[in-house]
Amino acid sequence: MEISAKLVKELRDKTNAGMMDCKKALNECGCDLEKAVDWLRQKGLMTARKRAGRATREGLIVAGVSPDLKKGVLAELNCETDFVAKNEAFRKLAGDIAAALLASEAPADIETLLARPLAGGGTIDEALKGLVGTIGENMNLRRFIVRQAEGNSFLHAYIHGPGRLGVLVELSAEKPGPEAEELAHNLAMHIAAAAPAALTEADVPADMLEREKALFRAKLADSGKPENMWDKIMLGQLKKFYSEVVLLEQAYVKDSTGKKTVGAVVREAAAACGRTEIISFARFQLGEELPGEAAAGDEE
């Protein structure tokens, strides 16, 4: 079976595994990329667990929160090169898009957002096309979210570094104030660093969970351990998995001991903030692959 260099490179980008291991995995799995990733994980040949997120896009993540902290937005504006991502006009347009999202009701889709007027005149689409014509580089508005808080909840936005990663977290606090806002900021920084996939165990996508269970079973089958021990071993494996991907179960990044979970930090906040709860979070990383979207570089 002939295996293309392009497919080998894509597998290496996803897994950090060696070239020959990637070729063997693709050969064993009939060139199915996702099965090859699982094969490498099962054999312990990945040098690091990586989330799908290797698309080669440049651009900017922007965020905004209304003055009353009840509305928050994230958006991703893409361009071709890092040079343009640092361009003042490009960064201004990205900020104007965030402001437009905050100023009116949440649009149903990208097309509706592109038709929205900007404060300085014209629509977002017109401004985007005008900038493409001026700079001579392709650009696109890739995605956005709008969150609205209710009751005791409020929103906090965090942009990491030069705008390659953004987080929006919604926190409910019985006693809102500086302590609750500081907690929201610390949680947003944790989410940026730890990249959780879900808020609670119940929120973990079913397909992700079933995939992990299948991997655990395959490893157990290879291990030679008695089958009557598998269920007990699986419980331990699942606990470890949840501690890696579930926000409330993750080790809090600001705890130097590594023993305190995010859930424990939120519970402890009740002393200053009253009943406290994380309602939701969103994390945008520049160029990460999205469900149903081909990785950058797939186009001919």
MILO-402683 format. One record per residue (C-alpha): x, y, z. Coordinates in steps of 0.25 Angstrom, whole numbers, plus 5000, padded with zeros to 4 digits. Example, Ala and Ser with C-alpha at 12.3 -4.5 7.8 and 13.67 -1.06 7.14 Angstrom:
<sites>
504949825031;505549965029;
</sites>
This chain:
<sites>
500050005000;500650134996;500650245007;500750385003;501750475010;500650575012;499850475021;501150435029;501450585032;499950605036;500050485046;501450535051;500850675053;499750615061;500550515070;502050555070;502250415067;503450365058;503350365043;503550215042;502550195053;501550275046;501750205033;501550065041;500250125047;499650165034;500050035028;499349955039;498150045039;497950055024;498350195023;497150235032;497750355040;496950355052;497150205054;498650225052;498650325063;497950225072;498850115068;500050205072;499450235085;499150085088;500550045085;501150165094;501850225082;501250365083;502350455090;501150555095;499650555095;499250655085;497850715083;497450725068;497850875066;499050875056;498350955045;499351055039;498551185040;498951325045;498151435050;497551485063;496651435074;495851555080;494851565092;493951665098;493051675111;491951775113;492151885124;491051805133;491851675130;490551615125;490951595111;492251535105;492851495092;493951425085;494351435070;495451385061;495851465049;496851395040;497951435030;499051365023;500251415030;500751455044;501251595038;499851635034;499251585048;500151695054;499651795044;498951915052;497751915042;497551765043;497551775058;496651895058;495651815049;495651695058;495351785070;494251855062;493651715060;493651685075;492951825077;491951795067;491551665074;491451735087;490551845082;489451755076;488751625077;489551495074;489551475059;489051335054;490351305046;491551365040;490751415028;489851495037;491051555045;491751595032;490451675028;490551755041;490851905041;492151955047;492152085056;492952155045;492052125034;491952005024;491751855028;492751765033;492851695020;493151825012;494251855022;494851715021;494851725006;495351865006;496551815015;496851695006;496951794994;497851885002;498751785008;498651674997;498551555006;497351465007;496551485020;495251415026;494451425039;494451285043;493651275056;492951345068;492151315080;491251405088;490851375103;489851445111;489851435126;488651425135;488351445150;489651445159;490451405147;491551495140;492551475128;494051495128;494851495116;496351465115;497351475103;498651405105;499851475099;499751545085;498351485082;498651345078;497751285089;496451345096;495551295107;494151335111;493651285125;492351295131;492351295147;491151305156;491451365170;490451395181;491351515185;491851575173;493051665174;494551675173;494851535179;493851475169;494451545157;495851505162;495451365162;494851375148;496151435143;496951315149;495951215144;496151275130;497651265131;497551125135;496651085124;497551155114;498751065120;498050935122;497050935110;495950855117;494950785107;493750785116;493250855129;492750725136;492950575134;491550575129;491850675118;492950595112;492550565097;492050425096;492950395084;494150445091;493850355103;493550235095;494850255087;495650255100;494950135106;495250055093;496750095094;496750055109;496149915105;497149895094;498349925103;497749835113;497649725103;499149745099;499549745113;499249605116;498549635129;497349545133;496049595127;495349585141;496249705145;495949795133;494749865139;495549905152;496749955143;495750025134;495150105146;496550155149;496850195134;495550265133;495850345146;497150385140;496550425127;495450515134;496550585142;497250625128;496050665120;494950715130;495150855136;494550825150;495450705151;496750765146;497950805155;497850955157;499051015150;499251125161;499351015172;500850985174;500550855181;499750795169;498750735178;497650835178;496650825167;495850935160;494550885166;495250895180;495651045177;494251075173;493651015186;494651095194;494251225188;492951215195;493551275207;493751405200;492751395189;491551315195;491051205186;491951195174;491851115161;492551115147;491351115138;492051105124;493351135117;493951145103;495351135098;495751185084;497151155080;497651215067;497551115055;497050995063;496250895055;494750895057;493750785056;493450755041;494650845036;495850795028;497150825034;497850935027;498850885017;497850785012;497450865000;498050834987;
</sites>
